[in-house]
Amino acid sequence: MALADPVKFLREVRAEIGKVTWPSRKETLITTGLVFALSGLAAVFFFVADQIIGVGVRALFGVGF
């Protein structure tokens, strides 16, 4: 089993990092905002769905009203 050359490895890593297309600050902020907005929307949806299902179950079993 051959030992890897750490200096060569670091040079290759640096070369690969140079090929990466990094998002701009604006793109990062827009994407972050969308993630928060959609997470909030999903939270509201599941809260409402949970409440509706809970009301249905309570009505079905006659508990809580």
PDB file of N, CA, C, O and CB in Angstrom:
ATOM      1  N   MET A   1       0.851  -1.173   0.000  1.00  0.00           N
ATOM      2  CA  MET A   1       0.000   0.000   0.000  1.00  0.00           C
ATOM      3  C   MET A   1       0.902   1.243   0.000  1.00  0.00           C
ATOM      4  O   MET A   1       1.706   1.445   0.910  1.00  0.00           O
ATOM      5  CB  MET A   1      -0.971  -0.006   1.233  1.00  0.00           C
ATOM      6  N   ALA A   2       0.752   2.044  -1.013  1.00  0.00           N
ATOM      7  CA  ALA A   2       1.619   3.223  -1.157  1.00  0.00           C
ATOM      8  C   ALA A   2       1.123   4.367  -0.275  1.00  0.00           C
ATOM      9  O   ALA A   2      -0.079   4.579  -0.118  1.00  0.00           O
ATOM     10  CB  ALA A   2       1.678   3.678  -2.634  1.00  0.00           C
ATOM     11  N   LEU A   3       2.086   5.100   0.298  1.00  0.00           N
ATOM     12  CA  LEU A   3       1.733   6.270   1.094  1.00  0.00           C
ATOM     13  C   LEU A   3       1.468   7.455   0.173  1.00  0.00           C
ATOM     14  O   LEU A   3       2.178   7.655  -0.812  1.00  0.00           O
ATOM     15  CB  LEU A   3       2.853   6.608   2.107  1.00  0.00           C
ATOM     16  N   ALA A   4       0.460   8.225   0.492  1.00  0.00           N
ATOM     17  CA  ALA A   4       0.122   9.392  -0.317  1.00  0.00           C
ATOM     18  C   ALA A   4       1.025  10.556   0.065  1.00  0.00           C
ATOM     19  O   ALA A   4       1.400  10.707   1.228  1.00  0.00           O
ATOM     20  CB  ALA A   4      -1.368   9.775  -0.140  1.00  0.00           C
ATOM     21  N   ASP A   5       1.362  11.358  -0.900  1.00  0.00           N
ATOM     22  CA  ASP A   5       2.188  12.542  -0.675  1.00  0.00           C
ATOM     23  C   ASP A   5       1.275  13.684  -0.220  1.00  0.00           C
ATOM     24  O   ASP A   5       0.459  14.167  -1.005  1.00  0.00           O
ATOM     25  CB  ASP A   5       2.987  12.935  -1.971  1.00  0.00           C
ATOM     26  N   PRO A   6       1.405  14.118   1.037  1.00  0.00           N
ATOM     27  CA  PRO A   6       0.503  15.164   1.547  1.00  0.00           C
ATOM     28  C   PRO A   6       0.622  16.488   0.791  1.00  0.00           C
ATOM     29  O   PRO A   6      -0.374  17.192   0.622  1.00  0.00           O
ATOM     30  CB  PRO A   6       0.780  15.405   3.013  1.00  0.00           C
ATOM     31  N   VAL A   7       1.808  16.828   0.341  1.00  0.00           N
ATOM     32  CA  VAL A   7       1.992  18.089  -0.390  1.00  0.00           C
ATOM     33  C   VAL A   7       1.263  18.022  -1.733  1.00  0.00           C
ATOM     34  O   VAL A   7       0.605  18.981  -2.135  1.00  0.00           O
ATOM     35  CB  VAL A   7       3.505  18.386  -0.608  1.00  0.00           C
ATOM     36  N   LYS A   8       1.382  16.897  -2.416  1.00  0.00           N
ATOM     37  CA  LYS A   8       0.685  16.708  -3.695  1.00  0.00           C
ATOM     38  C   LYS A   8      -0.827  16.758  -3.463  1.00  0.00           C
ATOM     39  O   LYS A   8      -1.564  17.372  -4.235  1.00  0.00           O
ATOM     40  CB  LYS A   8       1.095  15.353  -4.360  1.00  0.00           C
ATOM     41  N   PHE A   9      -1.268  16.113  -2.407  1.00  0.00           N
ATOM     42  CA  PHE A   9      -2.695  16.109  -2.078  1.00  0.00           C
ATOM     43  C   PHE A   9      -3.210  17.537  -1.879  1.00  0.00           C
ATOM     44  O   PHE A   9      -4.255  17.904  -2.415  1.00  0.00           O
ATOM     45  CB  PHE A   9      -2.952  15.269  -0.810  1.00  0.00           C
ATOM     46  N   LEU A  10      -2.470  18.341  -1.105  1.00  0.00           N
ATOM     47  CA  LEU A  10      -2.896  19.718  -0.850  1.00  0.00           C
ATOM     48  C   LEU A  10      -2.903  20.551  -2.128  1.00  0.00           C
ATOM     49  O   LEU A  10      -3.782  21.393  -2.309  1.00  0.00           O
ATOM     50  CB  LEU A  10      -1.986  20.368   0.188  1.00  0.00           C
ATOM     51  N   ARG A  11      -1.936  20.326  -3.016  1.00  0.00           N
ATOM     52  CA  ARG A  11      -1.918  21.036  -4.305  1.00  0.00           C
ATOM     53  C   ARG A  11      -3.153  20.676  -5.132  1.00  0.00           C
ATOM     54  O   ARG A  11      -3.770  21.542  -5.753  1.00  0.00           O
ATOM     55  CB  ARG A  11      -0.627  20.697  -5.096  1.00  0.00           C
ATOM     56  N   GLU A  12      -3.504  19.392  -5.134  1.00  0.00           N
ATOM     57  CA  GLU A  12      -4.675  18.950  -5.898  1.00  0.00           C
ATOM     58  C   GLU A  12      -5.966  19.505  -5.301  1.00  0.00           C
ATOM     59  O   GLU A  12      -6.882  19.884  -6.031  1.00  0.00           O
ATOM     60  CB  GLU A  12      -4.736  17.416  -5.944  1.00  0.00           C
ATOM     61  N   VAL A  13      -6.035  19.549  -3.981  1.00  0.00           N
ATOM     62  CA  VAL A  13      -7.206  20.110  -3.322  1.00  0.00           C
ATOM     63  C   VAL A  13      -7.343  21.580  -3.686  1.00  0.00           C
ATOM     64  O   VAL A  13      -8.438  22.046  -4.003  1.00  0.00           O
ATOM     65  CB  VAL A  13      -7.113  19.936  -1.792  1.00  0.00           C
ATOM     66  N   ARG A  14      -6.243  22.304  -3.643  1.00  0.00           N
ATOM     67  CA  ARG A  14      -6.272  23.731  -3.980  1.00  0.00           C
ATOM     68  C   ARG A  14      -6.705  23.933  -5.430  1.00  0.00           C
ATOM     69  O   ARG A  14      -7.464  24.858  -5.723  1.00  0.00           O
ATOM     70  CB  ARG A  14      -4.887  24.372  -3.745  1.00  0.00           C
ATOM     71  N   ALA A  15      -6.237  23.089  -6.334  1.00  0.00           N
ATOM     72  CA  ALA A  15      -6.622  23.187  -7.745  1.00  0.00           C
ATOM     73  C   ALA A  15      -8.121  22.932  -7.915  1.00  0.00           C
ATOM     74  O   ALA A  15      -8.786  23.627  -8.683  1.00  0.00           O
ATOM     75  CB  ALA A  15      -5.812  22.186  -8.597  1.00  0.00           C
ATOM     76  N   GLU A  16      -8.649  21.940  -7.199  1.00  0.00           N
ATOM     77  CA  GLU A  16     -10.080  21.630  -7.296  1.00  0.00           C
ATOM     78  C   GLU A  16     -10.936  22.754  -6.703  1.00  0.00           C
ATOM     79  O   GLU A  16     -11.997  23.076  -7.238  1.00  0.00           O
ATOM     80  CB  GLU A  16     -10.386  20.303  -6.579  1.00  0.00           C
ATOM     81  N   ILE A  17     -10.475  23.347  -5.603  1.00  0.00           N
ATOM     82  CA  ILE A  17     -11.219  24.456  -4.992  1.00  0.00           C
ATOM     83  C   ILE A  17     -11.273  25.631  -5.967  1.00  0.00           C
ATOM     84  O   ILE A  17     -12.265  26.358  -6.008  1.00  0.00           O
ATOM     85  CB  ILE A  17     -10.564  24.891  -3.644  1.00  0.00           C
ATOM     86  N   GLY A  18     -10.217  25.818  -6.745  1.00  0.00           N
ATOM     87  CA  GLY A  18     -10.202  26.887  -7.736  1.00  0.00           C
ATOM     88  C   GLY A  18     -11.218  26.692  -8.842  1.00  0.00           C
ATOM     89  O   GLY A  18     -11.617  27.663  -9.486  1.00  0.00           O
ATOM     90  N   LYS A  19     -11.649  25.457  -9.080  1.00  0.00           N
ATOM     91  CA  LYS A  19     -12.639  25.164 -10.121  1.00  0.00           C
ATOM     92  C   LYS A  19     -14.074  25.384  -9.652  1.00  0.00           C
ATOM     93  O   LYS A  19     -14.993  25.419 -10.470  1.00  0.00           O
ATOM     94  CB  LYS A  19     -12.478  23.739 -10.593  1.00  0.00           C
ATOM     95  N   VAL A  20     -14.272  25.531  -8.352  1.00  0.00           N
ATOM     96  CA  VAL A  20     -15.621  25.669  -7.797  1.00  0.00           C
ATOM     97  C   VAL A  20     -16.178  27.044  -8.127  1.00  0.00           C
ATOM     98  O   VAL A  20     -15.478  28.051  -8.017  1.00  0.00           O
ATOM     99  CB  VAL A  20     -15.614  25.442  -6.268  1.00  0.00           C
ATOM    100  N   THR A  21     -17.439  27.080  -8.530  1.00  0.00           N
ATOM    101  CA  THR A  21     -18.131  28.347  -8.756  1.00  0.00           C
ATOM    102  C   THR A  21     -18.881  28.686  -7.480  1.00  0.00           C
ATOM    103  O   THR A  21     -19.886  28.052  -7.158  1.00  0.00           O
ATOM    104  CB  THR A  21     -19.106  28.271  -9.991  1.00  0.00           C
ATOM    105  N   TRP A  22     -18.397  29.682  -6.755  1.00  0.00           N
ATOM    106  CA  TRP A  22     -19.008  30.046  -5.489  1.00  0.00           C
ATOM    107  C   TRP A  22     -20.142  31.029  -5.725  1.00  0.00           C
ATOM    108  O   TRP A  22     -20.030  31.899  -6.589  1.00  0.00           O
ATOM    109  CB  TRP A  22     -17.967  30.644  -4.533  1.00  0.00           C
ATOM    110  N   PRO A  23     -21.251  30.907  -4.965  1.00  0.00           N
ATOM    111  CA  PRO A  23     -22.364  31.850  -5.139  1.00  0.00           C
ATOM    112  C   PRO A  23     -21.982  33.231  -4.603  1.00  0.00           C
ATOM    113  O   PRO A  23     -21.152  33.371  -3.705  1.00  0.00           O
ATOM    114  CB  PRO A  23     -23.637  31.330  -4.422  1.00  0.00           C
ATOM    115  N   SER A  24     -22.618  34.237  -5.189  1.00  0.00           N
ATOM    116  CA  SER A  24     -22.362  35.597  -4.720  1.00  0.00           C
ATOM    117  C   SER A  24     -23.092  35.813  -3.394  1.00  0.00           C
ATOM    118  O   SER A  24     -23.919  34.995  -2.990  1.00  0.00           O
ATOM    119  CB  SER A  24     -22.813  36.651  -5.783  1.00  0.00           C
ATOM    120  N   ARG A  25     -22.782  36.907  -2.733  1.00  0.00           N
ATOM    121  CA  ARG A  25     -23.447  37.236  -1.462  1.00  0.00           C
ATOM    122  C   ARG A  25     -24.960  37.383  -1.678  1.00  0.00           C
ATOM    123  O   ARG A  25     -25.762  36.929  -0.862  1.00  0.00           O
ATOM    124  CB  ARG A  25     -22.857  38.548  -0.856  1.00  0.00           C
ATOM    125  N   LYS A  26     -25.330  38.024  -2.789  1.00  0.00           N
ATOM    126  CA  LYS A  26     -26.752  38.237  -3.093  1.00  0.00           C
ATOM    127  C   LYS A  26     -27.469  36.892  -3.288  1.00  0.00           C
ATOM    128  O   LYS A  26     -28.558  36.681  -2.754  1.00  0.00           O
ATOM    129  CB  LYS A  26     -26.909  39.120  -4.363  1.00  0.00           C
ATOM    130  N   GLU A  27     -26.852  35.992  -4.053  1.00  0.00           N
ATOM    131  CA  GLU A  27     -27.451  34.672  -4.280  1.00  0.00           C
ATOM    132  C   GLU A  27     -27.598  33.905  -2.965  1.00  0.00           C
ATOM    133  O   GLU A  27     -28.607  33.235  -2.745  1.00  0.00           O
ATOM    134  CB  GLU A  27     -26.599  33.859  -5.274  1.00  0.00           C
ATOM    135  N   THR A  28     -26.606  34.000  -2.107  1.00  0.00           N
ATOM    136  CA  THR A  28     -26.653  33.317  -0.815  1.00  0.00           C
ATOM    137  C   THR A  28     -27.779  33.862   0.049  1.00  0.00           C
ATOM    138  O   THR A  28     -28.508  33.093   0.675  1.00  0.00           O
ATOM    139  CB  THR A  28     -25.318  33.458  -0.086  1.00  0.00           C
ATOM    140  N   LEU A  29     -27.927  35.188   0.088  1.00  0.00           N
ATOM    141  CA  LEU A  29     -28.987  35.791   0.889  1.00  0.00           C
ATOM    142  C   LEU A  29     -30.373  35.440   0.348  1.00  0.00           C
ATOM    143  O   LEU A  29     -31.290  35.165   1.123  1.00  0.00           O
ATOM    144  CB  LEU A  29     -28.813  37.305   0.931  1.00  0.00           C
ATOM    145  N   ILE A  30     -30.529  35.448  -0.970  1.00  0.00           N
ATOM    146  CA  ILE A  30     -31.820  35.093  -1.569  1.00  0.00           C
ATOM    147  C   ILE A  30     -32.162  33.636  -1.269  1.00  0.00           C
ATOM    148  O   ILE A  30     -33.292  33.326  -0.894  1.00  0.00           O
ATOM    149  CB  ILE A  30     -31.799  35.336  -3.097  1.00  0.00           C
ATOM    150  N   THR A  31     -31.202  32.756  -1.432  1.00  0.00           N
ATOM    151  CA  THR A  31     -31.441  31.333  -1.164  1.00  0.00           C
ATOM    152  C   THR A  31     -31.766  31.103   0.310  1.00  0.00           C
ATOM    153  O   THR A  31     -32.662  30.322   0.631  1.00  0.00           O
ATOM    154  CB  THR A  31     -30.214  30.496  -1.570  1.00  0.00           C
ATOM    155  N   THR A  32     -31.053  31.770   1.199  1.00  0.00           N
ATOM    156  CA  THR A  32     -31.318  31.646   2.629  1.00  0.00           C
ATOM    157  C   THR A  32     -32.718  32.141   2.960  1.00  0.00           C
ATOM    158  O   THR A  32     -33.433  31.510   3.737  1.00  0.00           O
ATOM    159  CB  THR A  32     -30.275  32.425   3.440  1.00  0.00           C
ATOM    160  N   GLY A  33     -33.113  33.264   2.375  1.00  0.00           N
ATOM    161  CA  GLY A  33     -34.460  33.788   2.588  1.00  0.00           C
ATOM    162  C   GLY A  33     -35.528  32.823   2.110  1.00  0.00           C
ATOM    163  O   GLY A  33     -36.546  32.631   2.775  1.00  0.00           O
ATOM    164  N   LEU A  34     -35.295  32.214   0.950  1.00  0.00           N
ATOM    165  CA  LEU A  34     -36.260  31.237   0.435  1.00  0.00           C
ATOM    166  C   LEU A  34     -36.362  30.019   1.342  1.00  0.00           C
ATOM    167  O   LEU A  34     -37.456  29.502   1.567  1.00  0.00           O
ATOM    168  CB  LEU A  34     -35.871  30.801  -0.975  1.00  0.00           C
ATOM    169  N   VAL A  35     -35.244  29.562   1.858  1.00  0.00           N
ATOM    170  CA  VAL A  35     -35.260  28.412   2.769  1.00  0.00           C
ATOM    171  C   VAL A  35     -36.080  28.734   4.016  1.00  0.00           C
ATOM    172  O   VAL A  35     -36.903  27.925   4.443  1.00  0.00           O
ATOM    173  CB  VAL A  35     -33.820  28.009   3.166  1.00  0.00           C
ATOM    174  N   PHE A  36     -35.857  29.919   4.604  1.00  0.00           N
ATOM    175  CA  PHE A  36     -36.622  30.305   5.785  1.00  0.00           C
ATOM    176  C   PHE A  36     -38.104  30.463   5.461  1.00  0.00           C
ATOM    177  O   PHE A  36     -38.951  30.015   6.233  1.00  0.00           O
ATOM    178  CB  PHE A  36     -36.074  31.603   6.368  1.00  0.00           C
ATOM    179  N   ALA A  37     -38.430  31.089   4.336  1.00  0.00           N
ATOM    180  CA  ALA A  37     -39.830  31.299   3.960  1.00  0.00           C
ATOM    181  C   ALA A  37     -40.546  29.973   3.729  1.00  0.00           C
ATOM    182  O   ALA A  37     -41.655  29.770   4.223  1.00  0.00           O
ATOM    183  CB  ALA A  37     -39.919  32.168   2.703  1.00  0.00           C
ATOM    184  N   LEU A  38     -39.918  29.074   2.982  1.00  0.00           N
ATOM    185  CA  LEU A  38     -40.556  27.790   2.706  1.00  0.00           C
ATOM    186  C   LEU A  38     -40.635  26.913   3.952  1.00  0.00           C
ATOM    187  O   LEU A  38     -41.580  26.139   4.102  1.00  0.00           O
ATOM    188  CB  LEU A  38     -39.803  27.058   1.608  1.00  0.00           C
ATOM    189  N   SER A  39     -39.658  27.025   4.840  1.00  0.00           N
ATOM    190  CA  SER A  39     -39.720  26.292   6.107  1.00  0.00           C
ATOM    191  C   SER A  39     -40.882  26.805   6.947  1.00  0.00           C
ATOM    192  O   SER A  39     -41.602  26.016   7.560  1.00  0.00           O
ATOM    193  CB  SER A  39     -38.390  26.425   6.887  1.00  0.00           C
ATOM    194  N   GLY A  40     -41.067  28.118   6.978  1.00  0.00           N
ATOM    195  CA  GLY A  40     -42.194  28.700   7.707  1.00  0.00           C
ATOM    196  C   GLY A  40     -43.521  28.278   7.109  1.00  0.00           C
ATOM    197  O   GLY A  40     -44.460  27.956   7.837  1.00  0.00           O
ATOM    198  N   LEU A  41     -43.604  28.279   5.782  1.00  0.00           N
ATOM    199  CA  LEU A  41     -44.827  27.858   5.100  1.00  0.00           C
ATOM    200  C   LEU A  41     -45.143  26.393   5.405  1.00  0.00           C
ATOM    201  O   LEU A  41     -46.297  26.047   5.660  1.00  0.00           O
ATOM    202  CB  LEU A  41     -44.693  28.067   3.582  1.00  0.00           C
ATOM    203  N   ALA A  42     -44.141  25.550   5.379  1.00  0.00           N
ATOM    204  CA  ALA A  42     -44.347  24.133   5.703  1.00  0.00           C
ATOM    205  C   ALA A  42     -44.785  23.972   7.156  1.00  0.00           C
ATOM    206  O   ALA A  42     -45.643  23.141   7.451  1.00  0.00           O
ATOM    207  CB  ALA A  42     -43.058  23.324   5.444  1.00  0.00           C
ATOM    208  N   ALA A  43     -44.209  24.752   8.061  1.00  0.00           N
ATOM    209  CA  ALA A  43     -44.580  24.676   9.477  1.00  0.00           C
ATOM    210  C   ALA A  43     -46.039  25.066   9.664  1.00  0.00           C
ATOM    211  O   ALA A  43     -46.770  24.402  10.400  1.00  0.00           O
ATOM    212  CB  ALA A  43     -43.673  25.586  10.328  1.00  0.00           C
ATOM    213  N   VAL A  44     -46.466  26.131   9.007  1.00  0.00           N
ATOM    214  CA  VAL A  44     -47.870  26.567   9.108  1.00  0.00           C
ATOM    215  C   VAL A  44     -48.793  25.503   8.519  1.00  0.00           C
ATOM    216  O   VAL A  44     -49.823  25.181   9.110  1.00  0.00           O
ATOM    217  CB  VAL A  44     -48.082  27.927   8.379  1.00  0.00           C
ATOM    218  N   PHE A  45     -48.431  24.959   7.365  1.00  0.00           N
ATOM    219  CA  PHE A  45     -49.256  23.925   6.735  1.00  0.00           C
ATOM    220  C   PHE A  45     -49.432  22.726   7.662  1.00  0.00           C
ATOM    221  O   PHE A  45     -50.554  22.267   7.872  1.00  0.00           O
ATOM    222  CB  PHE A  45     -48.631  23.475   5.407  1.00  0.00           C
ATOM    223  N   PHE A  46     -48.340  22.219   8.214  1.00  0.00           N
ATOM    224  CA  PHE A  46     -48.435  21.041   9.067  1.00  0.00           C
ATOM    225  C   PHE A  46     -49.137  21.342  10.386  1.00  0.00           C
ATOM    226  O   PHE A  46     -49.793  20.462  10.944  1.00  0.00           O
ATOM    227  CB  PHE A  46     -47.055  20.483   9.337  1.00  0.00           C
ATOM    228  N   PHE A  47     -49.014  22.564  10.895  1.00  0.00           N
ATOM    229  CA  PHE A  47     -49.743  22.947  12.099  1.00  0.00           C
ATOM    230  C   PHE A  47     -51.243  22.926  11.830  1.00  0.00           C
ATOM    231  O   PHE A  47     -52.013  22.372  12.614  1.00  0.00           O
ATOM    232  CB  PHE A  47     -49.302  24.342  12.586  1.00  0.00           C
ATOM    233  N   VAL A  48     -51.652  23.533  10.715  1.00  0.00           N
ATOM    234  CA  VAL A  48     -53.081  23.563  10.360  1.00  0.00           C
ATOM    235  C   VAL A  48     -53.588  22.149  10.112  1.00  0.00           C
ATOM    236  O   VAL A  48     -54.665  21.792  10.589  1.00  0.00           O
ATOM    237  CB  VAL A  48     -53.321  24.445   9.107  1.00  0.00           C
ATOM    238  N   ALA A  49     -52.840  21.345   9.380  1.00  0.00           N
ATOM    239  CA  ALA A  49     -53.250  19.962   9.113  1.00  0.00           C
ATOM    240  C   ALA A  49     -53.381  19.186  10.416  1.00  0.00           C
ATOM    241  O   ALA A  49     -54.326  18.415  10.582  1.00  0.00           O
ATOM    242  CB  ALA A  49     -52.243  19.264   8.177  1.00  0.00           C
ATOM    243  N   ASP A  50     -52.447  19.377  11.341  1.00  0.00           N
ATOM    244  CA  ASP A  50     -52.493  18.696  12.626  1.00  0.00           C
ATOM    245  C   ASP A  50     -53.730  19.114  13.424  1.00  0.00           C
ATOM    246  O   ASP A  50     -54.386  18.276  14.042  1.00  0.00           O
ATOM    247  CB  ASP A  50     -51.222  18.987  13.426  1.00  0.00           C
ATOM    248  N   GLN A  51     -54.039  20.391  13.408  1.00  0.00           N
ATOM    249  CA  GLN A  51     -55.212  20.875  14.139  1.00  0.00           C
ATOM    250  C   GLN A  51     -56.495  20.300  13.549  1.00  0.00           C
ATOM    251  O   GLN A  51     -57.387  19.893  14.293  1.00  0.00           O
ATOM    252  CB  GLN A  51     -55.263  22.409  14.118  1.00  0.00           C
ATOM    253  N   ILE A  52     -56.596  20.264  12.232  1.00  0.00           N
ATOM    254  CA  ILE A  52     -57.789  19.715  11.573  1.00  0.00           C
ATOM    255  C   ILE A  52     -57.933  18.231  11.882  1.00  0.00           C
ATOM    256  O   ILE A  52     -59.028  17.766  12.199  1.00  0.00           O
ATOM    257  CB  ILE A  52     -57.721  19.937  10.045  1.00  0.00           C
ATOM    258  N   ILE A  53     -56.849  17.493  11.794  1.00  0.00           N
ATOM    259  CA  ILE A  53     -56.894  16.056  12.107  1.00  0.00           C
ATOM    260  C   ILE A  53     -57.246  15.857  13.573  1.00  0.00           C
ATOM    261  O   ILE A  53     -58.019  14.959  13.906  1.00  0.00           O
ATOM    262  CB  ILE A  53     -55.540  15.373  11.782  1.00  0.00           C
ATOM    263  N   GLY A  54     -56.686  16.684  14.455  1.00  0.00           N
ATOM    264  CA  GLY A  54     -56.993  16.579  15.886  1.00  0.00           C
ATOM    265  C   GLY A  54     -58.465  16.831  16.169  1.00  0.00           C
ATOM    266  O   GLY A  54     -59.071  16.116  16.967  1.00  0.00           O
ATOM    267  N   VAL A  55     -59.048  17.835  15.530  1.00  0.00           N
ATOM    268  CA  VAL A  55     -60.473  18.114  15.705  1.00  0.00           C
ATOM    269  C   VAL A  55     -61.300  16.932  15.209  1.00  0.00           C
ATOM    270  O   VAL A  55     -62.273  16.533  15.847  1.00  0.00           O
ATOM    271  CB  VAL A  55     -60.875  19.407  14.957  1.00  0.00           C
ATOM    272  N   GLY A  56     -60.907  16.381  14.074  1.00  0.00           N
ATOM    273  CA  GLY A  56     -61.621  15.230  13.531  1.00  0.00           C
ATOM    274  C   GLY A  56     -61.558  14.017  14.450  1.00  0.00           C
ATOM    275  O   GLY A  56     -62.565  13.339  14.653  1.00  0.00           O
ATOM    276  N   VAL A  57     -60.403  13.744  14.997  1.00  0.00           N
ATOM    277  CA  VAL A  57     -60.245  12.600  15.901  1.00  0.00           C
ATOM    278  C   VAL A  57     -61.044  12.815  17.198  1.00  0.00           C
ATOM    279  O   VAL A  57     -61.704  11.899  17.689  1.00  0.00           O
ATOM    280  CB  VAL A  57     -58.746  12.375  16.227  1.00  0.00           C
ATOM    281  N   ARG A  58     -60.973  14.045  17.744  1.00  0.00           N
ATOM    282  CA  ARG A  58     -61.736  14.340  18.962  1.00  0.00           C
ATOM    283  C   ARG A  58     -63.228  14.208  18.701  1.00  0.00           C
ATOM    284  O   ARG A  58     -63.958  13.694  19.548  1.00  0.00           O
ATOM    285  CB  ARG A  58     -61.412  15.753  19.480  1.00  0.00           C
ATOM    286  N   ALA A  59     -63.694  14.666  17.538  1.00  0.00           N
ATOM    287  CA  ALA A  59     -65.108  14.560  17.201  1.00  0.00           C
ATOM    288  C   ALA A  59     -65.497  13.096  16.999  1.00  0.00           C
ATOM    289  O   ALA A  59     -66.589  12.686  17.393  1.00  0.00           O
ATOM    290  CB  ALA A  59     -65.426  15.382  15.935  1.00  0.00           C
ATOM    291  N   LEU A  60     -64.625  12.317  16.397  1.00  0.00           N
ATOM    292  CA  LEU A  60     -64.900  10.909  16.136  1.00  0.00           C
ATOM    293  C   LEU A  60     -65.028  10.117  17.424  1.00  0.00           C
ATOM    294  O   LEU A  60     -65.900   9.256  17.542  1.00  0.00           O
ATOM    295  CB  LEU A  60     -63.810  10.312  15.269  1.00  0.00           C
ATOM    296  N   PHE A  61     -64.168  10.402  18.386  1.00  0.00           N
ATOM    297  CA  PHE A  61     -64.180   9.655  19.632  1.00  0.00           C
ATOM    298  C   PHE A  61     -64.930  10.375  20.750  1.00  0.00           C
ATOM    299  O   PHE A  61     -65.053   9.842  21.854  1.00  0.00           O
ATOM    300  CB  PHE A  61     -62.772   9.377  20.066  1.00  0.00           C
ATOM    301  N   GLY A  62     -65.428  11.565  20.480  1.00  0.00           N
ATOM    302  CA  GLY A  62     -66.207  12.310  21.488  1.00  0.00           C
ATOM    303  C   GLY A  62     -65.384  12.739  22.684  1.00  0.00           C
ATOM    304  O   GLY A  62     -65.888  12.764  23.806  1.00  0.00           O
ATOM    305  N   VAL A  63     -64.146  13.072  22.465  1.00  0.00           N
ATOM    306  CA  VAL A  63     -63.267  13.475  23.567  1.00  0.00           C
ATOM    307  C   VAL A  63     -62.875  14.938  23.363  1.00  0.00           C
ATOM    308  O   VAL A  63     -62.560  15.347  22.246  1.00  0.00           O
ATOM    309  CB  VAL A  63     -61.992  12.557  23.645  1.00  0.00           C
ATOM    310  N   GLY A  64     -62.894  15.720  24.432  1.00  0.00           N
ATOM    311  CA  GLY A  64     -62.364  17.072  24.365  1.00  0.00           C
ATOM    312  C   GLY A  64     -63.370  18.158  24.054  1.00  0.00           C
ATOM    313  O   GLY A  64     -63.041  19.337  24.189  1.00  0.00           O
ATOM    314  N   PHE A  65     -64.591  17.813  23.641  1.00  0.00           N
ATOM    315  CA  PHE A  65     -65.579  18.870  23.357  1.00  0.00           C
ATOM    316  C   PHE A  65     -66.669  18.839  24.397  1.00  0.00           C
ATOM    317  O   PHE A  65     -67.598  19.645  24.342  1.00  0.00           O
ATOM    318  CB  PHE A  65     -66.186  18.709  21.944  1.00  0.00           C
TER     319      PHE A  65
END
